[in-house]
Amino acid sequence: MPNPVKRQLVGNSEELPRNEKELLALIRPEALPRHVAVIMDGNGRWAAQRGLPRSAGHQAGIETLRRVVELCGELGIPILSAYAFSTENWRRPPEEVNFLMNLFVEYAAREIEELREKGVRVKVIGCRSELPPAVLAAAERLERETAQGERLLLNLAVNYGARREIVDAVRAIARKVRAGELEPEEIDEDTVAAHLYTAGLPDPDLLIRPAGEMRVSNFLLWQLAYTELYVTPVFWPDFSRVDFLQALVAYQRRERRFGGLKMS
């Protein structure tokens, strides 16, 4: 019997073609999202299906990120936020955590020149104080050597947790109140947003969740208030250019009212 959950998820794109050229013809450039967020999920399950170690799935996931970054640049989507390593991921086996940390360092060294050539600026968001020195150094180098990129901003969420982000923002605001720099009555949504890791950036218009999970996993909780969600059963390593284009077309077919009513 077909899996009803999977059928529902596939419904995101069941009426859309699987041909890149046809999908590109459906996309309206003027209605593309300014900011796309992705939860890079399913690497381990992808590897398990193939009898491979989880590390192989994480390595394959890097290739998918490269594809998505390239396509965002081609389409003119200015911001991509990718969830790479959460504050909860430290609970994984030490050998997997070490592999992921080393993979980030390797990614930074290998991709930095191509990112710079393609006009990609990298920003690493998350709690840096808990990162190993080599990872922190790689993050700082990525940011420094891609700082002139103007085509795409790539936010890499490393040791990121949205609840931690909000706590950090509250603490920063509290320090300003204590110092007499800010009155409690002056605190509003803009104040909070200005103290988040994503300060100065528009909220995501679209969140893509591969691997079929129906949750946001402590990612950008404040920023996702009115973000359109797109869930697909496709594991992240298998997420292709076609899958990304399908997500964009599905997004453009929705009506965003932000709590208001449809205008006639």
N, C-alpha and C positions, 0 to 999 in steps of 0.2 A: 504494500500500500504506500502511495507517495507520502512523503513527510509534509503535513499541512503547514508547519512553520516555515519550512524551506519554500513551499509554494507561495506563501504570503510574502516572504522576503523577495523572491524572484519577481513578484508583482511590481516591484519598483521599476523594473525595466522590461517586463515581459512583452510589451507592445513595441519595443524599440529594436531597430536592426542591430546586427552584430558586425556591420561593415563600417570601418572607420570613415570612409569617404561619405557614406550616406549620413552618418551621425554628424559629421562636420557641416553638412548642408543644412541640418536641422538647427544648429546652434545660432543664436542671435548674439553677435558680438557685443551689442550695446547692453545686453541683459546678463552678461557673465558676472559671477560673484567676484567681489573685490578680495575676499578672504576665504580661503578653503582650509578646513582643518581635517586631518586624517588620523585615525587611531590605527596604527600599523599592527594589526592583530592576526593571529592564525599561523605564525611562523612555525611554532612547535608542532601543531597538528598537521601542517603541510608536510613537514619532515617525517612525522610518524607514519603517515599514509604511504610514504615511499621507503620505509624501513631505514631512514637516515637519522643521524643524531640531530638534536634540536639546533645545534650550532649551524648545521647546513641550512636550516630554515631561516635563521637570522641572516646568514650571508646572502641567501636568495632575496630576502626582504630589502637589502641594500640596493639590489638591482632594480627593484620595483620603485623605490624612492627616487632613483636616478631617472626612471621613465617619467614619473609624475612631475618631477622638477622640470624636466625638459619640455613636457607638454604645457605646463603652466606658462613657461617662458614663451612658447610658440603662440599661445592663445592670448597672452597679455593679461593673465591673472596676476595681480601684483603681490599677493601675500599667500604663503602656504605655511601652515603650522602642522608639524608632524610629531606625534607622541612617540618618543623613542624609548624612554626608560622612566618608569614611575617611581614615586617614593615607596610604593608597596613592592616593587620588584626586587628589593633587597632581600625579601623573604625566600627567594628562589635559591636553589642549591648554589653553594659558593663557586663551583666550577662554571656554572652558567653565568653568574654575575660577572666573574672575572673575564669570561669570554666576551660578554657584551661590552664591558669597559674597554678591553683591548680592541674590539671591533670598532668602537667609536674613534679611538686613537688612529687606527689604521685608515678608517674612512676619511678622517680629517687630512691625513698626510697624502692620501692617494687622490682625493677629489678636489683639493683646494685650487689647483691650477685651472681645472676645467670650470669650476664654479666661478672663478674670477673672470675667465674668458667669456662666459655666458652672461655676465652681469648679475650674478646671484650674490646677494648680501646675506650672510648667515648671522643669526642671533641665537644664542643658546639661552633658553629660559628654564628656570628651576632653581633649586637650592644648591648653590655652588660650594658652600662651605663643607659639604659632606662628600664631595667628589675626590677621588684619588688624585694626587698631584699631577700625574701624567695626563689624566683626562681633563683636568682644569687647564693645564698648559695647552692642550690641543684645542680646547674650546676658545681660549683667548686668542690663539693663533688664527683659528678660523675667522673669528670676528674681525681681527685686526687686518688680515690680508684680503678680506672680501669687502671691506668697509666702503669701497667706492662703487659697489654694484648698485645699479639703478633699475634693472629690469625685473627683478623678483627678490622679495624678502623671504628667506627661508627661516622660520622659527623652529629650532630643534628643541623639543622639550626633554631635558635630561635631568634625572632626579627631580621630576616635576610631580606635584600633587596640588590640585586646585584648593583643597581645604588649607593646606600649608600656605599657599599663596595668599589666601584671604586673611589668615592669621597674621602673616608677615605685614600685610597692608594695614591691618588694624593696629598692630604694634607701632608701625611707622607713624600713623596718624596720631596715636596716643602720645607718642614722644613729642610731636609738634604741639599738641594741646598742653602738655606738661610744661613745655618751654615757653608757653605764651604766644606761640606763632600762629595758633589757630583756635578759634572759639568753637565749642561743641555745636552750637547752632549753625555754624557755617558748613558743617559736614553734610555733603549730599552725595548722590550717585557719582557725580563727576569727580568728587574728592577721592572716593574709593577707587574708581577706575584709574585715576592718575597714580595710584600707589601699587598697582598690580604689575606683574612682570611684563604685561603687554601694554603698558602705558603708552598712550599716543597712537595706538593702532585701532582701526575699526574692528568691531566684533565680527567673528566669522559669520558669513552668510550661509555656508553649507558645511555640515560635518558628515564625513564619509566613514562608516563603520564596517569594515570587512569582517569576515568570519562568522557573521550571523548573530553576534551577541547584541541583545537589546538593552544596552546600558551605556552610559558615557564614561564610566570607570575613572571618576575623579579627575576629569580633564576639562579645564576651562569652564568651571561651573558658573561663575559670574558671567562670563562672556557669551555663553551659549543660550542666554535667556530667550532669544527669538531666532535662533539659528534653525535652519531647515535640516532635518536628519535624513540621511540616506543609508540604509542598511542592506548589505548584500552578503550572501553566503560564501562568496569567493574568498579564499584565504589570501592574505596580503601578498605572498610571493607570486600568486597567479594573477594578481590584479593588473590588468593590462591597460594599454591606452584606450582600447574600446570600452573597458569597464569604467574608466574615468570619464570618458565622453558620455556614456549612458547616464552617469550620475549628474552631469551638467545638464543634459537634456531634460531629465526628470525634474531637476531643480527649476528649470525655466518654465516648466509646465504648471508649476504651483503658483498660487496667489498668496502673496505675503501681505497680511493685514495688520500685523503688530498689535493685535488686540482690538482693532477697530472693525468697522463694517465694510462690506464690499460697496464701492462707490459705483452708482449706475451711470 
